[in-house]
Amino acid sequence: MNAAAALLPLGAATGVGFGSALVPFLNAETYAVVAAGSAPGLAVALALAAGQTAGKLVLFESARRGSKRWAPRDESSRRARWTARVRPWLTSPRTGPPVVLLSATLGLPPLAVVSLAAGACGQRRGLFAVLVLTGRAVRFTAIVLPAAQLLG
């Protein structure tokens, strides 16, 4: 097998990871199980994690740049009350990183929501990216390696 053919499943995994970060009905976990038989499991997991991180950064940046535009005008609205409760959790150096890492690893709270909230709250981009990449790599490795053992 030539080098280009060997890289094809990894490029596809990165693309699926990116797409699934933005489009809810694309499921990266299902792709991870299917792709586990066609490429080295750890490489598939890391490619999916990289793609998902890039996609979640798109959400993060969208929320960051649009946070002033979407700021609640009425301080008594549901959105204003929710933002007031969530902002301290995501902006605090003690609680923000664990919330993002937990979300990236376990999916609770949903990473799409956390990505938007972290961007709107002004969390540091680099820290967010590292936490999402780490959490997603752990998540996909935990899915891919057992699947690769069963299929291989």
Backbone as JSON Lines, residues from 0, in Angstrom:
{"i":0,"aa":"M","n":[0.85,-1.17,0.0],"ca":[0.0,0.0,0.0],"c":[0.9,1.24,0.0]}
{"i":1,"aa":"N","n":[0.6,2.18,-0.89],"ca":[1.44,3.37,-0.94],"c":[1.05,4.36,0.17]}
{"i":2,"aa":"A","n":[1.87,5.4,0.32],"ca":[1.68,6.34,1.43],"c":[0.37,7.1,1.33]}
{"i":3,"aa":"A","n":[-0.02,7.47,0.11],"ca":[-1.27,8.22,-0.06],"c":[-2.47,7.37,0.35]}
{"i":4,"aa":"A","n":[-2.47,6.11,-0.01],"ca":[-3.57,5.23,0.36],"c":[-3.61,5.0,1.87]}
{"i":5,"aa":"A","n":[-2.46,5.0,2.51],"ca":[-2.41,4.82,3.95],"c":[-2.94,6.05,4.69]}
{"i":6,"aa":"L","n":[-2.76,7.22,4.1],"ca":[-3.22,8.46,4.74],"c":[-4.69,8.76,4.48]}
{"i":7,"aa":"L","n":[-5.29,8.12,3.51],"ca":[-6.68,8.39,3.15],"c":[-7.64,8.19,4.32]}
{"i":8,"aa":"P","n":[-7.57,7.07,5.06],"ca":[-8.49,6.91,6.19],"c":[-8.29,7.98,7.27]}
{"i":9,"aa":"L","n":[-7.06,8.44,7.43],"ca":[-6.8,9.46,8.45],"c":[-7.34,10.82,8.01]}
{"i":10,"aa":"G","n":[-7.2,11.14,6.74],"ca":[-7.79,12.37,6.22],"c":[-9.3,12.35,6.31]}
{"i":11,"aa":"A","n":[-9.87,11.19,6.01],"ca":[-11.33,11.04,6.13],"c":[-11.76,11.18,7.58]}
{"i":12,"aa":"A","n":[-11.0,10.61,8.49],"ca":[-11.33,10.72,9.92],"c":[-11.28,12.17,10.38]}
{"i":13,"aa":"T","n":[-10.29,12.91,9.91],"ca":[-10.2,14.33,10.27],"c":[-11.4,15.09,9.73]}
{"i":14,"aa":"G","n":[-11.77,14.81,8.49],"ca":[-12.93,15.47,7.89],"c":[-14.23,15.13,8.59]}
{"i":15,"aa":"V","n":[-14.4,13.86,8.93],"ca":[-15.61,13.45,9.66],"c":[-15.63,14.1,11.04]}
{"i":16,"aa":"G","n":[-14.49,14.16,11.69],"ca":[-14.41,14.83,12.99],"c":[-14.82,16.28,12.9]}
{"i":17,"aa":"F","n":[-14.31,16.98,11.89],"ca":[-14.64,18.39,11.7],"c":[-16.14,18.56,11.41]}
{"i":18,"aa":"G","n":[-16.63,17.76,10.49],"ca":[-18.05,17.85,10.13],"c":[-18.97,17.52,11.29]}
{"i":19,"aa":"S","n":[-18.61,16.5,12.06],"ca":[-19.47,16.11,13.18],"c":[-19.45,17.13,14.31]}
{"i":20,"aa":"A","n":[-18.42,17.96,14.36],"ca":[-18.38,19.02,15.36],"c":[-19.38,20.12,15.05]}
{"i":21,"aa":"L","n":[-19.74,20.24,13.77],"ca":[-20.64,21.31,13.34],"c":[-22.04,20.83,12.99]}
{"i":22,"aa":"V","n":[-22.17,19.59,12.55],"ca":[-23.45,19.05,12.1],"c":[-23.86,17.93,13.06]}
{"i":23,"aa":"P","n":[-24.92,18.15,13.82],"ca":[-25.27,17.21,14.89],"c":[-25.58,15.78,14.43]}
{"i":24,"aa":"F","n":[-26.11,15.57,13.23],"ca":[-26.46,14.21,12.85],"c":[-25.29,13.39,12.33]}
{"i":25,"aa":"L","n":[-24.11,13.98,12.14],"ca":[-22.91,13.2,11.83],"c":[-22.33,12.7,13.15]}
{"i":26,"aa":"N","n":[-22.06,11.42,13.23],"ca":[-21.62,10.84,14.49],"c":[-20.18,10.35,14.38]}
{"i":27,"aa":"A","n":[-19.27,11.04,15.04],"ca":[-17.86,10.68,14.98],"c":[-17.58,9.37,15.71]}
{"i":28,"aa":"E","n":[-18.33,9.08,16.74],"ca":[-18.13,7.84,17.5],"c":[-18.42,6.61,16.63]}
{"i":29,"aa":"T","n":[-19.49,6.68,15.85],"ca":[-19.82,5.58,14.94],"c":[-18.72,5.43,13.89]}
{"i":30,"aa":"Y","n":[-18.26,6.54,13.34],"ca":[-17.19,6.49,12.36],"c":[-15.93,5.88,12.99]}
{"i":31,"aa":"A","n":[-15.66,6.2,14.24],"ca":[-14.47,5.67,14.92],"c":[-14.51,4.15,14.95]}
{"i":32,"aa":"V","n":[-15.67,3.6,15.25],"ca":[-15.79,2.14,15.31],"c":[-15.61,1.53,13.93]}
{"i":33,"aa":"V","n":[-16.23,2.13,12.93],"ca":[-16.14,1.62,11.56],"c":[-14.71,1.72,11.03]}
{"i":34,"aa":"A","n":[-14.06,2.85,11.29],"ca":[-12.71,3.09,10.76],"c":[-11.63,2.32,11.51]}
{"i":35,"aa":"A","n":[-11.96,1.78,12.66],"ca":[-10.97,1.08,13.47],"c":[-10.35,-0.1,12.73]}
{"i":36,"aa":"G","n":[-11.07,-0.68,11.79],"ca":[-10.54,-1.82,11.05],"c":[-9.71,-1.45,9.84]}
{"i":37,"aa":"S","n":[-9.76,-0.17,9.41],"ca":[-9.09,0.21,8.17],"c":[-7.77,0.95,8.38]}
{"i":38,"aa":"A","n":[-7.48,1.38,9.57],"ca":[-6.25,2.13,9.85],"c":[-5.86,1.87,11.3]}
{"i":39,"aa":"P","n":[-4.62,2.19,11.66],"ca":[-4.22,2.03,13.06],"c":[-5.17,2.8,13.98]}
{"i":40,"aa":"G","n":[-5.67,2.13,15.02],"ca":[-6.68,2.7,15.89],"c":[-6.3,4.02,16.53]}
{"i":41,"aa":"L","n":[-5.09,4.11,17.05],"ca":[-4.67,5.34,17.71],"c":[-4.6,6.49,16.72]}
{"i":42,"aa":"A","n":[-4.16,6.22,15.51],"ca":[-4.08,7.28,14.49],"c":[-5.47,7.77,14.12]}
{"i":43,"aa":"V","n":[-6.43,6.86,14.02],"ca":[-7.82,7.25,13.72],"c":[-8.36,8.11,14.86]}
{"i":44,"aa":"A","n":[-8.11,7.7,16.09],"ca":[-8.59,8.45,17.26],"c":[-8.02,9.87,17.27]}
{"i":45,"aa":"L","n":[-6.73,9.99,17.0],"ca":[-6.11,11.32,17.0],"c":[-6.58,12.17,15.84]}
{"i":46,"aa":"A","n":[-6.82,11.56,14.68],"ca":[-7.33,12.32,13.53],"c":[-8.75,12.82,13.81]}
{"i":47,"aa":"L","n":[-9.59,11.97,14.38],"ca":[-10.94,12.4,14.75],"c":[-10.89,13.53,15.79]}
{"i":48,"aa":"A","n":[-10.01,13.38,16.77],"ca":[-9.88,14.4,17.81],"c":[-9.43,15.73,17.23]}
{"i":49,"aa":"A","n":[-8.48,15.69,16.3],"ca":[-8.0,16.93,15.67],"c":[-9.11,17.58,14.86]}
{"i":50,"aa":"G","n":[-9.86,16.8,14.11],"ca":[-10.97,17.34,13.34],"c":[-12.05,17.94,14.22]}
{"i":51,"aa":"Q","n":[-12.4,17.23,15.28],"ca":[-13.42,17.74,16.2],"c":[-12.94,19.02,16.88]}
{"i":52,"aa":"T","n":[-11.69,19.07,17.26],"ca":[-11.16,20.28,17.9],"c":[-11.25,21.46,16.95]}
{"i":53,"aa":"A","n":[-10.89,21.26,15.7],"ca":[-10.98,22.35,14.72],"c":[-12.43,22.82,14.55]}
{"i":54,"aa":"G","n":[-13.36,21.88,14.5],"ca":[-14.76,22.24,14.38],"c":[-15.29,22.97,15.6]}
{"i":55,"aa":"K","n":[-14.92,22.51,16.78],"ca":[-15.37,23.18,18.01],"c":[-14.74,24.57,18.13]}
{"i":56,"aa":"L","n":[-13.55,24.74,17.58],"ca":[-12.95,26.08,17.57],"c":[-13.73,27.04,16.67]}
{"i":57,"aa":"V","n":[-14.33,26.52,15.62],"ca":[-15.2,27.36,14.78],"c":[-16.38,27.85,15.61]}
{"i":58,"aa":"L","n":[-17.01,26.95,16.37],"ca":[-18.12,27.35,17.24],"c":[-17.65,28.35,18.3]}
{"i":59,"aa":"F","n":[-16.52,28.05,18.92],"ca":[-15.94,28.9,19.95],"c":[-15.71,30.31,19.42]}
{"i":60,"aa":"E","n":[-15.07,30.41,18.26],"ca":[-14.77,31.73,17.67],"c":[-16.04,32.45,17.24]}
{"i":61,"aa":"S","n":[-17.0,31.72,16.73],"ca":[-18.28,32.34,16.34],"c":[-18.94,32.98,17.55]}
{"i":62,"aa":"A","n":[-18.96,32.26,18.65],"ca":[-19.57,32.8,19.87],"c":[-18.75,33.96,20.42]}
{"i":63,"aa":"R","n":[-17.44,33.84,20.34],"ca":[-16.58,34.91,20.87],"c":[-16.79,36.2,20.09]}
{"i":64,"aa":"R","n":[-16.81,36.1,18.79],"ca":[-16.96,37.3,17.96],"c":[-18.37,37.85,17.96]}
{"i":65,"aa":"G","n":[-19.33,36.98,18.21],"ca":[-20.72,37.44,18.22],"c":[-21.29,37.66,19.6]}
{"i":66,"aa":"S","n":[-20.47,37.54,20.63],"ca":[-20.99,37.61,22.0],"c":[-21.64,38.96,22.31]}
{"i":67,"aa":"K","n":[-21.08,40.03,21.81],"ca":[-21.68,41.35,22.06],"c":[-22.99,41.49,21.3]}
{"i":68,"aa":"R","n":[-23.02,40.93,20.12],"ca":[-24.22,41.01,19.3],"c":[-25.37,40.22,19.91]}
{"i":69,"aa":"W","n":[-25.06,39.09,20.55],"ca":[-26.09,38.24,21.12],"c":[-26.29,38.45,22.61]}
{"i":70,"aa":"A","n":[-25.63,39.44,23.18],"ca":[-25.78,39.71,24.61],"c":[-27.24,40.06,24.91]}
{"i":71,"aa":"P","n":[-27.78,39.5,25.98],"ca":[-29.18,39.78,26.3],"c":[-29.39,41.25,26.68]}
{"i":72,"aa":"R","n":[-30.39,41.84,26.1],"ca":[-30.69,43.24,26.39],"c":[-31.48,43.38,27.69]}
{"i":73,"aa":"D","n":[-32.33,42.38,27.94],"ca":[-33.16,42.39,29.14],"c":[-32.48,41.52,30.2]}
{"i":74,"aa":"E","n":[-32.03,42.11,31.28],"ca":[-31.29,41.38,32.31],"c":[-32.15,40.36,33.05]}
{"i":75,"aa":"S","n":[-33.47,40.42,32.9],"ca":[-34.34,39.46,33.57],"c":[-34.71,38.28,32.66]}
{"i":76,"aa":"S","n":[-34.21,38.29,31.42],"ca":[-34.55,37.21,30.5],"c":[-33.88,35.9,30.92]}
{"i":77,"aa":"R","n":[-34.4,34.8,30.4],"ca":[-33.84,33.48,30.72],"c":[-32.38,33.4,30.28]}
{"i":78,"aa":"R","n":[-32.09,33.91,29.08],"ca":[-30.71,33.87,28.57],"c":[-29.77,34.67,29.46]}
{"i":79,"aa":"A","n":[-30.22,35.83,29.94],"ca":[-29.38,36.65,30.81],"c":[-29.11,35.94,32.13]}
{"i":80,"aa":"R","n":[-30.13,35.3,32.68],"ca":[-29.94,34.59,33.95],"c":[-29.01,33.39,33.75]}
{"i":81,"aa":"W","n":[-29.17,32.64,32.64],"ca":[-28.32,31.49,32.37],"c":[-26.87,31.94,32.17]}
{"i":82,"aa":"T","n":[-26.69,33.01,31.4],"ca":[-25.34,33.53,31.15],"c":[-24.69,33.97,32.46]}
{"i":83,"aa":"A","n":[-25.46,34.61,33.31],"ca":[-24.92,35.07,34.59],"c":[-24.48,33.89,35.46]}
{"i":84,"aa":"R","n":[-25.16,32.76,35.37],"ca":[-24.78,31.57,36.15],"c":[-23.59,30.83,35.55]}
{"i":85,"aa":"V","n":[-23.51,30.77,34.23],"ca":[-22.48,29.97,33.57],"c":[-21.15,30.71,33.46]}
{"i":86,"aa":"R","n":[-21.2,32.01,33.24],"ca":[-19.98,32.79,33.02],"c":[-18.92,32.57,34.1]}
{"i":87,"aa":"P","n":[-19.25,32.65,35.39],"ca":[-18.2,32.44,36.4],"c":[-17.57,31.05,36.33]}
{"i":88,"aa":"W","n":[-18.35,30.02,35.98],"ca":[-17.82,28.67,35.89],"c":[-16.79,28.54,34.77]}
{"i":89,"aa":"L","n":[-17.06,29.17,33.64],"ca":[-16.17,29.02,32.49],"c":[-15.01,30.0,32.48]}
{"i":90,"aa":"T","n":[-15.15,31.12,33.16],"ca":[-14.06,32.1,33.17],"c":[-13.1,31.88,34.33]}
{"i":91,"aa":"S","n":[-13.52,31.15,35.34],"ca":[-12.64,30.89,36.48],"c":[-11.54,29.92,36.11]}
{"i":92,"aa":"P","n":[-10.3,30.2,36.5],"ca":[-9.21,29.26,36.21],"c":[-9.35,27.94,36.98]}
{"i":93,"aa":"R","n":[-10.14,27.94,38.05],"ca":[-10.32,26.71,38.84],"c":[-11.41,25.81,38.27]}
{"i":94,"aa":"T","n":[-12.45,26.39,37.71],"ca":[-13.58,25.58,37.26],"c":[-13.72,25.49,35.74]}
{"i":95,"aa":"G","n":[-13.27,26.5,35.02],"ca":[-13.42,26.51,33.56],"c":[-12.74,25.35,32.86]}
{"i":96,"aa":"P","n":[-11.45,25.14,33.08],"ca":[-10.78,24.02,32.41],"c":[-11.38,22.65,32.73]}
{"i":97,"aa":"P","n":[-11.7,22.34,33.99],"ca":[-12.32,21.03,34.23],"c":[-13.67,20.84,33.54]}
{"i":98,"aa":"V","n":[-14.46,21.91,33.45],"ca":[-15.76,21.8,32.78],"c":[-15.55,21.47,31.3]}
{"i":99,"aa":"V","n":[-14.61,22.17,30.65],"ca":[-14.36,21.92,29.23],"c":[-13.78,20.52,29.04]}
{"i":100,"aa":"L","n":[-12.84,20.12,29.87],"ca":[-12.23,18.78,29.74],"c":[-13.26,17.68,29.97]}
{"i":101,"aa":"L","n":[-14.1,17.84,30.98],"ca":[-15.15,16.86,31.26],"c":[-16.11,16.76,30.08]}
{"i":102,"aa":"S","n":[-16.49,17.89,29.55],"ca":[-17.4,17.92,28.41],"c":[-16.76,17.26,27.18]}
{"i":103,"aa":"A","n":[-15.5,17.54,26.93],"ca":[-14.81,16.97,25.78],"c":[-14.61,15.47,25.92]}
{"i":104,"aa":"T","n":[-14.44,15.0,27.13],"ca":[-14.18,13.58,27.35],"c":[-15.47,12.77,27.43]}
{"i":105,"aa":"L","n":[-16.43,13.25,28.21],"ca":[-17.64,12.48,28.46],"c":[-18.86,12.94,27.66]}
{"i":106,"aa":"G","n":[-18.81,14.16,27.17],"ca":[-19.96,14.69,26.43],"c":[-21.02,15.3,27.33]}
{"i":107,"aa":"L","n":[-20.74,15.42,28.61],"ca":[-21.67,16.05,29.56],"c":[-20.96,17.17,30.31]}
{"i":108,"aa":"P","n":[-21.41,18.36,30.26],"ca":[-22.47,18.89,29.41],"c":[-22.05,18.8,27.94]}
{"i":109,"aa":"P","n":[-23.02,18.91,27.02],"ca":[-22.7,18.76,25.6],"c":[-21.59,19.73,25.15]}
{"i":110,"aa":"L","n":[-20.63,19.2,24.43],"ca":[-19.47,20.0,24.03],"c":[-19.84,21.15,23.11]}
{"i":111,"aa":"A","n":[-20.85,20.99,22.29],"ca":[-21.26,22.09,21.41],"c":[-21.73,23.28,22.24]}
{"i":112,"aa":"V","n":[-22.5,23.02,23.28],"ca":[-22.99,24.09,24.16],"c":[-21.84,24.72,24.92]}
{"i":113,"aa":"V","n":[-20.94,23.88,25.44],"ca":[-19.79,24.39,26.18],"c":[-18.89,25.21,25.27]}
{"i":114,"aa":"S","n":[-18.72,24.79,24.03],"ca":[-17.89,25.54,23.08],"c":[-18.44,26.94,22.86]}
{"i":115,"aa":"L","n":[-19.74,27.02,22.66],"ca":[-20.38,28.33,22.46],"c":[-20.28,29.18,23.73]}
{"i":116,"aa":"A","n":[-20.56,28.58,24.86],"ca":[-20.53,29.33,26.12],"c":[-19.11,29.78,26.45]}
{"i":117,"aa":"A","n":[-18.13,28.92,26.23],"ca":[-16.73,29.29,26.53],"c":[-16.27,30.43,25.63]}
{"i":118,"aa":"G","n":[-16.66,30.39,24.38],"ca":[-16.31,31.49,23.47],"c":[-16.96,32.78,23.87]}
{"i":119,"aa":"A","n":[-18.24,32.72,24.21],"ca":[-18.97,33.92,24.61],"c":[-18.46,34.49,25.92]}
{"i":120,"aa":"C","n":[-17.96,33.61,26.8],"ca":[-17.46,34.05,28.11],"c":[-16.02,34.55,28.04]}
{"i":121,"aa":"G","n":[-15.37,34.37,26.91],"ca":[-14.02,34.88,26.77],"c":[-12.93,33.97,27.3]}
{"i":122,"aa":"Q","n":[-13.2,32.66,27.38],"ca":[-12.15,31.75,27.81],"c":[-10.99,31.81,26.82]}
{"i":123,"aa":"R","n":[-9.79,31.54,27.29],"ca":[-8.62,31.61,26.41],"c":[-8.68,30.52,25.34]}
{"i":124,"aa":"R","n":[-8.46,30.94,24.1],"ca":[-8.56,30.06,22.93],"c":[-7.59,28.89,23.01]}
{"i":125,"aa":"G","n":[-6.34,29.16,23.32],"ca":[-5.32,28.1,23.37],"c":[-5.64,27.05,24.41]}
{"i":126,"aa":"L","n":[-6.05,27.48,25.58],"ca":[-6.41,26.55,26.64],"c":[-7.61,25.71,26.22]}
{"i":127,"aa":"F","n":[-8.6,26.36,25.65],"ca":[-9.79,25.66,25.17],"c":[-9.39,24.58,24.15]}
{"i":128,"aa":"A","n":[-8.56,24.93,23.2],"ca":[-8.15,23.99,22.15],"c":[-7.4,22.78,22.73]}
{"i":129,"aa":"V","n":[-6.5,23.02,23.66],"ca":[-5.73,21.93,24.26],"c":[-6.66,21.01,25.06]}
{"i":130,"aa":"L","n":[-7.58,21.58,25.8],"ca":[-8.5,20.77,26.6],"c":[-9.43,19.93,25.72]}
{"i":131,"aa":"V","n":[-9.94,20.53,24.65],"ca":[-10.82,19.79,23.75],"c":[-10.04,18.69,23.05]}
{"i":132,"aa":"L","n":[-8.86,18.99,22.55],"ca":[-8.05,17.97,21.87],"c":[-7.72,16.82,22.82]}
{"i":133,"aa":"T","n":[-7.35,17.13,24.03],"ca":[-7.02,16.09,25.02],"c":[-8.24,15.23,25.34]}
{"i":134,"aa":"G","n":[-9.35,15.89,25.65],"ca":[-10.56,15.15,25.99],"c":[-11.08,14.3,24.86]}
{"i":135,"aa":"R","n":[-11.08,14.86,23.65],"ca":[-11.55,14.11,22.5],"c":[-10.62,12.95,22.16]}
{"i":136,"aa":"A","n":[-9.31,13.15,22.32],"ca":[-8.36,12.07,22.06],"c":[-8.59,10.91,23.03]}
{"i":137,"aa":"V","n":[-8.83,11.21,24.28],"ca":[-9.12,10.17,25.27],"c":[-10.43,9.46,24.92]}
{"i":138,"aa":"R","n":[-11.44,10.23,24.58],"ca":[-12.75,9.66,24.24],"c":[-12.66,8.72,23.03]}
{"i":139,"aa":"F","n":[-12.04,9.19,21.95],"ca":[-11.97,8.38,20.74],"c":[-11.04,7.19,20.9]}
{"i":140,"aa":"T","n":[-9.98,7.34,21.68],"ca":[-9.08,6.21,21.93],"c":[-9.83,5.12,22.69]}
{"i":141,"aa":"A","n":[-10.63,5.53,23.66],"ca":[-11.41,4.56,24.44],"c":[-12.44,3.83,23.57]}
{"i":142,"aa":"I","n":[-12.85,4.44,22.48],"ca":[-13.81,3.81,21.57],"c":[-13.09,2.97,20.51]}
{"i":143,"aa":"V","n":[-12.02,3.52,19.94],"ca":[-11.36,2.9,18.79],"c":[-10.53,1.67,19.17]}
{"i":144,"aa":"L","n":[-9.77,1.73,20.24],"ca":[-8.88,0.62,20.55],"c":[-9.62,-0.7,20.81]}
{"i":145,"aa":"P","n":[-10.68,-0.7,21.61],"ca":[-11.41,-1.97,21.75],"c":[-12.05,-2.43,20.43]}
{"i":146,"aa":"A","n":[-12.54,-1.5,19.64],"ca":[-13.14,-1.86,18.34],"c":[-12.08,-2.47,17.43]}
{"i":147,"aa":"A","n":[-10.87,-1.89,17.43],"ca":[-9.78,-2.4,16.6],"c":[-9.39,-3.82,17.04]}
{"i":148,"aa":"Q","n":[-9.42,-4.07,18.35],"ca":[-9.1,-5.41,18.85],"c":[-10.13,-6.44,18.38]}
{"i":149,"aa":"L","n":[-11.4,-6.03,18.39],"ca":[-12.47,-6.94,17.95],"c":[-12.43,-7.19,16.46]}
{"i":150,"aa":"L","n":[-12.13,-6.14,15.68],"ca":[-12.12,-6.26,14.23],"c":[-10.81,-6.82,13.7]}
{"i":151,"aa":"G","n":[-9.74,-6.66,14.46],"ca":[-8.42,-7.06,13.98],"c":[-8.06,-8.41,14.32]}
